[in-house]
Amino acid sequence: MIQIRMTEHSGRIQTLSVSGHAGSDEYGKDLVCAAVSAVVFGLANALDEMCSDAAVSINENLIDIRKVTDDNKTEIIMRTGYYQLMTIQEVNQAFVKVNITEV
């Protein structure tokens, strides 16, 4: 299962962490993993290109995104990713879990 962990403070996203594998099909053919990967890598690329103060870490089985400065542009990009990931979870509840924590 793909675990997506987000933290919010005062209604604004602070962090996004994605780990795991969906396991909805064999490796290389897993469309749920592909969908989550496309959203998260697109989100990371948008933050990298448009917002210089977001920390993005990509490892073998973990993608970690942290806002350094809480500006509106970064929030809009993060919130867009949130809605996309929630949509993927709604359709693939057996393979994706989004957890949101208020900090």
C-alpha positions in Angstrom: 0.0 0.0 0.0 1.1 3.5 -0.7 1.2 5.7 2.4 0.8 9.4 1.9 1.3 11.5 5.0 0.5 15.2 5.1 0.8 17.8 7.9 -1.2 21.0 8.0 -0.9 24.0 10.3 -3.8 26.5 10.4 -5.3 24.9 7.2 -2.1 25.2 5.2 -0.1 22.1 4.1 3.4 22.0 5.6 4.7 18.6 4.5 4.0 15.7 2.2 5.6 12.3 2.5 5.0 9.3 0.1 6.2 5.8 0.7 5.4 2.2 -0.2 4.1 0.4 -3.3 0.5 0.0 -4.3 0.8 -3.7 -5.3 -2.3 -3.5 -7.6 -0.3 -5.2 -10.4 3.1 -6.7 -11.0 6.1 -4.4 -10.9 6.3 -2.2 -14.0 2.6 -2.6 -14.7 1.1 -1.1 -11.6 -1.1 1.8 -12.8 -1.9 3.0 -9.3 1.8 3.4 -8.5 2.2 5.2 -11.9 -0.6 7.6 -11.1 0.8 8.5 -7.6 4.3 8.8 -9.0 3.2 11.1 -11.8 1.4 13.4 -9.4 4.2 13.5 -6.8 7.0 13.9 -9.3 5.0 16.6 -11.1 4.4 18.3 -7.8 8.1 18.1 -6.9 9.1 19.5 -10.4 6.6 22.4 -10.1 7.9 23.3 -6.7 11.5 23.1 -7.9 10.8 25.3 -10.9 8.4 27.8 -9.4 9.3 27.9 -5.7 12.9 28.0 -4.6 12.2 27.5 -0.9 10.6 24.1 -0.8 12.8 21.2 0.3 12.3 18.1 -1.9 14.0 14.8 -1.0 13.6 11.8 -3.3 15.0 8.4 -2.2 14.4 4.8 -3.3 11.1 4.3 -1.5 10.4 7.8 0.0 9.6 11.2 -1.4 9.5 13.9 1.2 8.4 17.5 0.5 8.6 20.3 3.1 7.7 23.9 2.8 10.4 26.2 4.0 8.5 29.4 3.5 4.7 29.4 3.7 3.8 31.5 0.7 0.6 31.4 -1.4 2.3 30.0 -4.6 3.7 27.0 -2.7 0.4 26.4 -0.9 -1.5 26.4 -4.2 0.9 23.9 -5.7 0.8 21.7 -2.6 -3.0 21.9 -2.4 -3.3 20.9 -6.0 -1.2 17.8 -5.4 -3.4 17.0 -2.3 -6.6 17.1 -4.4 -5.1 14.9 -7.1 -3.8 12.3 -4.5 -7.2 12.3 -2.7 -8.9 11.6 -6.1 -6.5 8.6 -6.6 -7.2 7.4 -3.1 -11.0 7.6 -3.6 -10.8 5.3 -6.7 -8.1 3.0 -5.3 -8.8 2.7 -1.5 -7.3 -0.8 -1.2 -3.9 0.5 -2.5 -3.5 4.2 -1.4 -4.0 5.7 2.0 -3.8 9.5 2.7 -3.4 10.6 6.3 -3.6 14.3 7.3 -2.4 15.5 10.7 -2.8 19.0 12.1 0.4 20.2 13.8 
